[in-house]
Amino acid sequence: MEPELIQHLRSTLVGNPRLRIGLGDDAALLDWRDRDDLVVTTDLISDQVDFLLVEVDPRRIGRKSLAINLSDLAAMGAESIAVVVSLLLPRNPPHGTTLQLATQLYEGMIPLAEQFDCIIAGGDTNSWNGPLAISVTAFGACGEAPPLVRSGAKPGDLLLVTGQLGGSILGSHFDFTPRVHEGRKLSLDRLATAAMDISDGLLLDLSRLLKESDLAAILDLPAIPTSAAAAQLADTTGKTPLEHALADGEDFELLFTASPETAARLVAEGIAGTAVTAIGTLVAGEGIWADHVGGRRLQPQGFLHA
Amino acid sequence: MEPELIQHLRSTLVGNPRLRIGLGDDAALLDWRDRDDLVVTTDLISDQVDFLLVEVDPRRIGRKSLAINLSDLAAMGAESIAVVVSLLLPRNPPHGTTLQLATQLYEGMIPLAEQFDCIIAGGDTNSWNGPLAISVTAFGACGEAPPLVRSGAKPGDLLLVTGQLGGSILGSHFDFTPRVHEGRKLSLDRLATAAMDISDGLLLDLSRLLKESDLAAILDLPAIPTSAAAAQLADTTGKTPLEHALADGEDFELLFTASPETAARLVAEGIAGTAVTAIGTLVAGEGIWADHVGGRRLQPQGFLHA
């Protein structure tokens, strides 16, 4: 990492007693006492695939690079603890210098990291003649609580989703709030039988959950919560808001299953302040169906990341 | 990650009981019982900066991306436990398909990971129109043993180095063996007062160790172990083998300090089967000097990674 950036980060990042060795040595060393597990995820985003550097404030890009990783920890029901960041910076960014770009990316990450009590423990900074890419690896722990996995759904469970779906391209794919608190509560209180986050679109991600749980789903299409952005986008695309909610990528909401009793309570009360909606039922078999098995079959379309 | 690649990796990677949840869920979950700390490092390499994809077997590139991270764990004295890998793959690689390239990169990593009992716990695979980049994040633990840091050297300590230095560009920057066992032994047996790995060149990295330890070093230039590759390279560059040993990057040997008694024993016996050479003495003050403080001052030149 460049000395100027290390200096800047050292003066910006709030010291955390859990970070025993931080920036400036060969590796970071975190206190991991009283934790029996390590949950790890890594996600990389790049210019012209996941964002357009010429158009977007680098702070929003930096924020997104962290938020998508926190969303994966959320999908496991893990507490977020720390991240490391690798930057691959263009030597001639569209605005400002390479160092300014790096600084702005971190300025976008730091408030989100603080919001989720997540230590930025270190990183690697490189410049090259190619476009911007950011790789973040996040660490958490489930501790005593069972991790949320995709494979635990049972026939008769209801299918649930946090928040609203669709239209993330209008801005929420940068500014969404990762559902870390919601996932953690699902795990701690043993509420979900299976869970994942929606990154590639409801239908496509649901098909993955169904495959791991070896089940089919019957969707209650009118119940699916469509976002205001999905409606706004539908005005220009000729699709319906529901179609956007079914297939748009990067909602980063939680998709999960629960017993009917638990589902009823979550729908009534929400979870950690976030709305929960029941959108279908899990049954034996395979595929995603509208109304009933053997009725209209929905293809697992979605936004496939390159 | 692409389904074909997940399938290939699932059938290739040896199951490890410590990996409780692996490829195919939102994050990996590792058993971390009986470990009190988490050592984390991340290092990214990219085409045309760290290697030339048109010229080099992707297996060597994949191996390097892992080896440089293991070297950072070695520099902390940590046991290597697991890694995650983010690939940014060109849509049109110079040879074969994108999937073949990804597979070959992993084929280069897997034997090295097995050699160091390191789990490949997951990753993210992306393709784009830019060049190849590989980001690896490695996790380990020091456990009961104190971590090796750069700041612990004392006046009167000797400066030591494993192996031979210089000329890595001729091949060893791909094929070097990360000094994980050596670093671990330094840590477990409390042999080193400070340590780091040499990634940017002896003089430049030494200057960093000296800064963190707030000391000067007097180098015994004739004692510095120059590699056969440094001699071979000197034939064409007009520099001396010693100049290559002092300033070439990517040796990935360990540079460390120890009391004179410990140093004498390590020089006589080696460590974990690797030769150790004493190359200087730590003294109060600042700077790197040949022969004595106030004599010839050596500038901390080296190979600065972009």
Chai-1 contact restraints between the chains, C-beta under 6 A:
chainA,res_idxA,chainB,res_idxB,connection_type,confidence,min_distance_angstrom,max_distance_angstrom,comment,restraint_id
A,D25,B,V149,contact,1.0,0.0,6.0,A-B,restraint_1
A,D25,B,R150,contact,1.0,0.0,6.0,A-B,restraint_2
A,D26,B,D72,contact,1.0,0.0,6.0,A-B,restraint_3
A,D26,B,A75,contact,1.0,0.0,6.0,A-B,restraint_4
A,D26,B,M76,contact,1.0,0.0,6.0,A-B,restraint_5
A,D26,B,M196,contact,1.0,0.0,6.0,A-B,restraint_6
A,A27,B,V39,contact,1.0,0.0,6.0,A-B,restraint_7
A,A27,B,T41,contact,1.0,0.0,6.0,A-B,restraint_8
A,A27,B,D72,contact,1.0,0.0,6.0,A-B,restraint_9
A,A27,B,M76,contact,1.0,0.0,6.0,A-B,restraint_10
A,A28,B,V40,contact,1.0,0.0,6.0,A-B,restraint_11
A,L29,B,D37,contact,1.0,0.0,6.0,A-B,restraint_12
A,L29,B,V39,contact,1.0,0.0,6.0,A-B,restraint_13
A,L29,B,P147,contact,1.0,0.0,6.0,A-B,restraint_14
A,L30,B,L38,contact,1.0,0.0,6.0,A-B,restraint_15
A,W32,B,D36,contact,1.0,0.0,6.0,A-B,restraint_16
A,W32,B,D37,contact,1.0,0.0,6.0,A-B,restraint_17
A,W32,B,L38,contact,1.0,0.0,6.0,A-B,restraint_18
A,R33,B,D36,contact,1.0,0.0,6.0,A-B,restraint_19
A,D36,B,W32,contact,1.0,0.0,6.0,A-B,restraint_20
A,D36,B,R33,contact,1.0,0.0,6.0,A-B,restraint_21
A,D37,B,L29,contact,1.0,0.0,6.0,A-B,restraint_22
A,D37,B,W32,contact,1.0,0.0,6.0,A-B,restraint_23
A,L38,B,L30,contact,1.0,0.0,6.0,A-B,restraint_24
A,L38,B,W32,contact,1.0,0.0,6.0,A-B,restraint_25
A,V39,B,A27,contact,1.0,0.0,6.0,A-B,restraint_26
A,V39,B,L29,contact,1.0,0.0,6.0,A-B,restraint_27
A,V40,B,A27,contact,1.0,0.0,6.0,A-B,restraint_28
A,V40,B,A28,contact,1.0,0.0,6.0,A-B,restraint_29
A,V40,B,V84,contact,1.0,0.0,6.0,A-B,restraint_30
A,V40,B,A121,contact,1.0,0.0,6.0,A-B,restraint_31
A,T41,B,A27,contact,1.0,0.0,6.0,A-B,restraint_32
A,T42,B,V84,contact,1.0,0.0,6.0,A-B,restraint_33
A,T42,B,S86,contact,1.0,0.0,6.0,A-B,restraint_34
A,T42,B,D124,contact,1.0,0.0,6.0,A-B,restraint_35
A,D43,B,D124,contact,1.0,0.0,6.0,A-B,restraint_36
A,L44,B,S86,contact,1.0,0.0,6.0,A-B,restraint_37
A,L44,B,D124,contact,1.0,0.0,6.0,A-B,restraint_38
A,L44,B,N126,contact,1.0,0.0,6.0,A-B,restraint_39
A,S46,B,W128,contact,1.0,0.0,6.0,A-B,restraint_40
A,V49,B,W128,contact,1.0,0.0,6.0,A-B,restraint_41
A,D72,B,D26,contact,1.0,0.0,6.0,A-B,restraint_42
A,D72,B,A27,contact,1.0,0.0,6.0,A-B,restraint_43
A,A75,B,D26,contact,1.0,0.0,6.0,A-B,restraint_44
A,M76,B,D26,contact,1.0,0.0,6.0,A-B,restraint_45
A,M76,B,A27,contact,1.0,0.0,6.0,A-B,restraint_46
A,V84,B,V40,contact,1.0,0.0,6.0,A-B,restraint_47
A,V84,B,T42,contact,1.0,0.0,6.0,A-B,restraint_48
A,V84,B,T137,contact,1.0,0.0,6.0,A-B,restraint_49
A,S86,B,T42,contact,1.0,0.0,6.0,A-B,restraint_50
A,S86,B,L44,contact,1.0,0.0,6.0,A-B,restraint_51
A,S86,B,S135,contact,1.0,0.0,6.0,A-B,restraint_52
A,L88,B,A133,contact,1.0,0.0,6.0,A-B,restraint_53
A,A121,B,V40,contact,1.0,0.0,6.0,A-B,restraint_54
A,D124,B,T42,contact,1.0,0.0,6.0,A-B,restraint_55
A,D124,B,D43,contact,1.0,0.0,6.0,A-B,restraint_56
A,D124,B,L44,contact,1.0,0.0,6.0,A-B,restraint_57
A,N126,B,L44,contact,1.0,0.0,6.0,A-B,restraint_58
A,N126,B,A306,contact,1.0,0.0,6.0,A-B,restraint_59
A,S127,B,A306,contact,1.0,0.0,6.0,A-B,restraint_60
A,W128,B,S46,contact,1.0,0.0,6.0,A-B,restraint_61
A,W128,B,V49,contact,1.0,0.0,6.0,A-B,restraint_62
A,G130,B,G130,contact,1.0,0.0,6.0,A-B,restraint_63
A,G130,B,P131,contact,1.0,0.0,6.0,A-B,restraint_64
A,P131,B,G130,contact,1.0,0.0,6.0,A-B,restraint_65
A,A133,B,L88,contact,1.0,0.0,6.0,A-B,restraint_66
A,S135,B,S86,contact,1.0,0.0,6.0,A-B,restraint_67
A,S135,B,S135,contact,1.0,0.0,6.0,A-B,restraint_68
A,T137,B,V84,contact,1.0,0.0,6.0,A-B,restraint_69
A,T137,B,T137,contact,1.0,0.0,6.0,A-B,restraint_70
A,P147,B,L29,contact,1.0,0.0,6.0,A-B,restraint_71
A,V149,B,D25,contact,1.0,0.0,6.0,A-B,restraint_72
A,R150,B,D25,contact,1.0,0.0,6.0,A-B,restraint_73
A,M196,B,D26,contact,1.0,0.0,6.0,A-B,restraint_74
A,A306,B,N126,contact,1.0,0.0,6.0,A-B,restraint_75
A,A306,B,S127,contact,1.0,0.0,6.0,A-B,restraint_76
